[in-house]
Amino acid sequence: MIVVLDFGSQYTQLIARRLRELEVYAEILPCTAPAEKVLAKSPQGIILSGGPASVHKSGSPRIDERLLRAGIPVLGICYGMQLLVHQHGGKVVPARRREYGHATVTRLGEDPLFQGLPKEMPVWMSHGDGAKSLGHNGFRVLARTSTAPFAAVADAARRQYGVQFHPEVAHTPGGARLLENFARTVCAVRERWTMASFLERSVASIRSQVGNGRVVCALSGGVDSSVAAALLSRAIGRRLHCVYVDTGLGRFGDLEHLREAFRGFKLDLKVVDASALFLKRLAGVSDPERKRKIIGRSFIEVFDREAKRLKGVEFLAQGTLYPDVIESVSVHGPSAVIKSHHNVGGLPKRMKLKLVEPLRFLFKDEVRRLGRAMKLPEILIGRHPFPGPGLAVRILGPVTWERLERLRRADRIVVEELRSSGWYAKVWQAFAVLLPVKTVGVMGDERTHDFVVAIRSVDSVDGMTADWSRLPHDLLARMSSRIVSEVRGINRVVYDATSKPPATIEWE
């Protein structure tokens, strides 16, 4: 495996993702991680990420010297390269001209890191500092650009490399090959990390952790909880107890899809209809943050009550993913915690259950691949992401049963038209939003004064950034016509043409 030490770069997750796509297992640790913790993972290589700091300024993050003396190959990227140069006695200074965007790297000779790559290759730069001199430390120049004389450096004897550009981003076409060269040639990583190998190891790990115990899992019908439940079912069989809390805030046919997906798993599934409770507590609430807190608190209350009715349960399973861990538990070295995720940060103290998180080290696309490896149906694995609070945060303003049914029908039409046109699998996420706005319309010979629905569809890789989907006009026309004709109380449909950033994917 390869350890990626995070110095605060916005691209750190991409480094790990690119390596895993190359079937090389990678984990991210904060740059402040003690050397003992890093070495305990027995890494075959260490990658130092980029970051916003300047190595020549006091207080900037450093790498523990013991890691540089451990004989493990090291690759520094951007700030990581500057740090290698600085800590080995070289000099890093503010660049004469900040380099951001496309550049062309010219290789000066042969080296394993650039094996199979052309002498000149396009790369992506994003730096305000640069190496001025390498000093007498064994490093030599591997490549340069017109403005960066030390675009890549190496100390082959110590197997320490640095590149000023970002090989992990798509704007560096040869970047994947460079990372593969580092992992396979420099670090001699031979084992291939695949979903089949992950599945085998995960089943063994779950059995080891749970022993003869019983596990309760909140099954929502979403991709994450469904794959987690399928994995646990494979590992411990009937000792897994799943609870589906029907909040009344789900999509059309959620429960039916769930039952169909797990038909062959002999799953112990209990369905709890708590829709009346959730609607009562959400009555008159418009603030989205209050909605989320009410839903979260109510869900835990209902789930906790049902879990206590199960005898001998010692463990709680959650579909926590790797980005949740990274963004919530400050894995990011000097960078800030991005969000507080509902799956991370501990359980309510009264629950007294030990945690099982079988997907904790997977990215979203890897979870889908794992689901396919376990033969879960595509209608479940390929479903678009859905917010934890459900349709409550797609109804702007107070939530009522009438508004939920109105939005459910509109959303169903959006999904049906996407599927029938072949566009459902082409977009990352698409849905309808019910707006608290009434407009005048004409239907038949009568004037109407009804609500507006917005359609939102975005293209993304992991949801961290997104662009609005350029859906065909005739597809949008069919959606609009059907919604206005088939859903009472809606007389206007609009399309959201905003990217993330500046907007978020969800409206609330």
N, C-alpha and C positions, 0 to 999 in steps of 0.2 A: 504494500500500500504506500501511497504518497500522502504526507501531511502538508497541508497548505496553511501557512501562518498568515493571519489576516492583519494587515497594517492599516485597515480602514478604507480600502479601495471599493468603489462601487462595482467593480468587476470581479471581486473575490469569488462569489458563488459561481461565476462563469468558469473560472479555472477548474474547480472541482467537477462541474458539469461536463466540461470538454474531456477531462481525463476519463470520467465514467463512460462517456460515449465511445472512448477508445478501449473500453473494457479494462481500465486500470482503476482500482478502487482508490478513492481519495476522501479524506476528511479534513474539515476546516477547524483550526484551533486559533484562539486569540494570540497575537504576537507576544502577549504577556505571560503565556503559559510557561511554567517552569520547565527547564530542560528535562527533569525527571519524568514529567507527564508526557512530553513528546517522545522521549526515548522508550518509554514503557510500551508504546504502540509498535515498536520495532519497525519503523518506517524504512523503506528502501530508498527514499528520496524525500527532500524537503523543498517546498517552493515558497518563496517570500513574495507576498503580493505587493501591488502598488499601494499608494496611500497619499493623503493630502499634505503630510508634514514635509519639512526640509531637514535633511540629516545634519546640516551645518548649524542648525539652531538648537539651543539648549532645551532639554526636555523632550526632544523628538524620540520616538520609540526606537529601541535597539533589539538586536537578536542576542540571546545568551551565547557567549563565546564558546561554551561547552558544546553547543550544537555544531559550531563551525570546526571544532577539533575532533568531532566524533567519527570522522571518516565517512560520513554519509553524503552522497552527492547533493548539491544545493543549486537551485536555479532562482535567481533574483529577477523580478519583473518590475521595471520602472523604479519606484522607490526602493524596492528590494535590491535591485542592481546597485543603486547609489549607496545603499547601506553596506553592501559587500565591499565596495570600493573604499568607503569611508572607514569601515572597521578594520580594513587591512592596510591603512596608512595612505590611501590615495586622497585626492582632493575633489570635493564636489562643491560647485558654486552655482549661483543663479545663472540661468542660460542667458546669452546675449539677446535671444529672441525666443519667447515661449513657443513651443512647438505643439500644436494641437491639430489633429486631423491626419490626412493621408501623407505618406512620405515613401521614398524608395530607398531600401537598404541595399548596399553593395557589399557582398562578401569578399573578404581579402584573402581567403585561403580555404583549405579543406578542414573540416572539423566534424566529429560525430553529431553535434547538435544541429548542424545544417545539412546533414546527409539527405540526399535526394531532392534538395531544394535548389532553385536556380541561383545563379550568381547575383542577379538583381531581382528583388521581390518587393511588392507593395506591402506596407505595414501601416498600423494605426498608432500614432503618437499622442501622448497627453501628458506633458511635463513642463514644469517651469524651471527645474534645476537640471544640471548635467555634470558629468565627470569632466574635470579639467586635466587631471593627471592621474595615472594609476600607481605611481610610486614604484618602489622596488619590492614587489610583493608576489611575483610569480604570474600576475595577470598579463595577458596579451590581448590586443584588439582583434576581434573576429570580423566585425562589420562596421560600416559607418554610413551616414547619410550626408547630404550636402551641408547640413547645419549641426549634425551630431557626430563628432569624430570618434566617439566611443559608443556606437549604437549597440554593440554586443561585445562582451569580453569573456575571457575564460582563463582559469588556472587548471589546466588539464591534469596536472599531478594530483591536486586536491579534489578534482572533479567538482569544481565550483564555477558556475556560469552566471552571467548577467546579461539581460537584454533591456534596452531602454524602451522598446516598443511593447505593445500588448498582443501577445500571440493568442490570447484566449478569445478575442472578439472576432466577429465575422468579417470585419474590415481588414483583417490580416489573413488573406486566403491560405497562406502556407502555415498558419499558426498551429493548426491541429497536428500537422506533420512534425513541427518543431517540438511540441509537447510530447508527441509519441516517441520521437528520437530521445528526448531526455529520459522518459520513463523506461522504454524498452532497451535502448542502447547504453546510455550513461548509467542508469540505475539498475539495469538488468532485471527488470520486472518481467517474469515469465508467466505467472498465473493470470488467467483472464477472468475478470469479474463480470458475470452474466446474471440474468434473472434466475436461471436454473440453479446456479451455485448459491445465489442469495436465498432462494426458496429452501434449498436443502439445509443451509446453515441456520436459517431462521426457525424452521421447524424444530431443529435440535436445540436451539437456544431457548425457545418458548418452553419446551418440555423440561429443560434443565431448570428454568426459573420457576415454573409453576409446580413441578413435581406432580403430586396427586391432588393438587388443589383445584378449586373451581373459579371460573372467571365470568364476570358480568360485563357486557359490552352494550353501549348505547348505539343502536343501529339506526341510522337516519335514512338510508337508501342512497346516500351520496357515494362517490367513488371511494373516498378514503376509508370511511367506516366499513363499507362493504368488503373492500379488499382485506382490511384488518380482520374482519370477522371470518372471511373465507380462510385466511392463513391460520387463525387460531383454531378453526374447526378442523383443519387438516392436522394440526398438531395435537389437540386434546379431545377432539370429538364431542361427545355429549356433555362433557364437563364445561362447555361454553354455554352460557345463558345470555341470549340477546333480548334487549328491551327496545321496542319501537314506541316512542312517545309521540302520539299524534297531537301536535300543537294546533292543528287547523290552519297552519301557515305554510303548508307544503304546496308543491306543484300538483297539477292534475295527474292522477294515476300513480303517485309515488309508492303507495303501499302495494298496489298490484304489481308494479315493476319489481319491487323488492321480493315479493313472494315468488314470482316467476324466476328471478335470477337464482334464488337459493333452493329451487325445487329439488335438486339432486344432492343437497348437502345435509339433509336430515337435521336441519337447524332447530334448536329449541328457541322459538321466537314468541315473545309475549307482546301483544299490542295493547297499549293503554291510551284510551281516548280522553285526552285532557283539553280538548279544544275549547270547551265552555270556560274552563278556568283561565286559559290564556286570553281569551277575548274579554272576559270580565276585567282582568287586570290591565289590559291595554285600552280599555274604554276611555275615550277623550284624550289620549296621549298622542301628541304630535311630534315632540322632540325625538329625533332618531336615537340619541344616546340613552335617553330614558327608556325607549322601546327595547333597546338591546339589553339593558340591565334588568328590566322586568322579565324579559324572555329568558335570559340566562339564569336568573334567580329561580324562576318558576320551574324551569327545566330540571335544575339540580334538585329542587324540592320533590318533584314527581319521581324522578329517577331514583333518588335516595330512598324514597318510600318503597318503591318496587324492589330495589336491591335488597333491602332489609327483609323482605318476605322470602328471599331465596336462601335456603339453609346451606351453610358451609362455604359461602362465597368469600374468598380471601383477596381476590385481585379484581382490579378495574382495568379494562382495555380501552385505549384511546387511539384514534387515528392521527396522532401527531406526526407531522412531516418535518423533514430536515430544515426547510426555510422557516418554519414556525420556531424551531429551536434556535436557529441562528439569529433571527430577528427579535426574539423575545428574551433570550437569556444572556444578552451582551457577549456573544461569542466574538463580536467585532473588535477586539482590541480597543483602539482609541476611538472608534466610531460609536455613535449613539445607538441606543436601543430604538428600533424602528417602530415597533408596535407591541402591545400587550395582547397575546393570543389566548383565546379561551381554553386551549388545550395545554398550555404551558404555565408553570408557576405553582403547581401544587393543587391538591384536592381540598375540598371543604374538610376542616378538621374532624367534623362529626362522622365522616364516612369511614374512617379507619381501614381503608383498603390500600393494598400495595398496587403499584402502577405497572401495567404491561403496555409497552408502546412498540409494537413490532415493525412499524414503518418509520421509526424515528430518524433513520439515516437515509431516507429516500426522498428524492425530488418528485414533483407531481407526475411528470411524464414517466418516471420509473415505476410509480405506483400503478399506472395504467398497464405498463408492460408486465408487471407482476400479476395483475389481475388476468391478463390474457394467458399468461403461463399456467394459471390455475383453471383455465377454461371458463371463466365467468363470461356471461353473454355480453356482446358488444353494446347492446342497448343500455346496459348499466355502466360498463367501463368507459364508453364513449360519451357519457352524459356531460353536459356543460357544468362548470362549477356553479354552486348554489350557496348563497350566504347562510350562515348559521341561524340568524333570526328569521330566515324564510321571507315570505312575501310581505311581512310587516315593514321591511325597509325598502320595498318596491311600491308601497302605497304611501305617497307623500301626504302627511296629515293623519288624522285618527283612523284606526283600523276597525272596521265593522265587518260582519259576516257578508253583508250585501256587497261591499267593496272587494272583499276577498274573492267572492264568487265571480264578480265582474272581471277582476284581474286574472283569475285562473283561466277563464274562458279565452280571454285575449291572448294570454301567454301560450295556451295550448295551440291556438291558431298559428302563432309565430313559429312554434316548434314544428307543427305539422307541415307548414309550407316550406320550411327549411329542409326537412327530411325529404319531402316529395320532389324537391328541386335538386337534391344532391348537395346543398350548401351547408347542411348541418355539420358535417365532418370537416368542412373547410374553414370554419370560423372557431375562434377560441371560446366565445361565450355570446349568447344572444337571448334576449328576454324582453318582456313588456313592463312598462312602469305606468302606474295610474297616477295622474297629476290632480292636484286639488284645484283645478281650473275648469270652469264651465264656459262653453262658447255657444254662440247661436249657430244653428244649422237648419237645413230644410230636408225633411224626409217625407217622401210622398207629397201631399199637399199641405203638410203641417210644418210650422216652425218648431224647432227643438232648442232646448237649452240644457246641454248634457256635457259629460266629462270628456277630457282629452287623454289619450294613451300615447306614450312615447315608446318607440321601438329602439332598443340599444343593441348593437352588434359590434364586437371588437375582434381584432386579430392580435395574437400575442403568443409568446413562447411559455412564459411562466407567470403572467399576470402582473409582473412588477412594472412593466411599461406596456402600452397597448395603443394600437391605431384603430380608428373606426373602420369597419368593413365597407368596402365598396360593393354592396349588394346590387344585383341587377334591378333596374327600374321596374321591369315587369313583375319581378318577385315582390318588391315593396308594394306595388299596386294591388297584387292579389291579397297580400296581408291586410292592407288598409281596407279594401273592399269587404273582405270577409268579416273583419272586426266590427266595422260600422254596421254591417247587415245582420250579423249573428249575435252580437253582444248588446243587450239593451242597456241604455244609459250612456253610451259612447257615440259621439257624432263627429269626432275628429281624431286623426292619427298623424303624429309627427315623427321624424327620424333624427336621432342624436348623432351629429357629425363632429364629435369632439374627441381628441386623443387623450391618453394618460401619459404624462402630464399634459396640460394643466388640470384636467378633470380626473376623477377616479372612475373606475369601471361602473360600480354601483352608484346610484344617485344619492343614497344616504349611507 
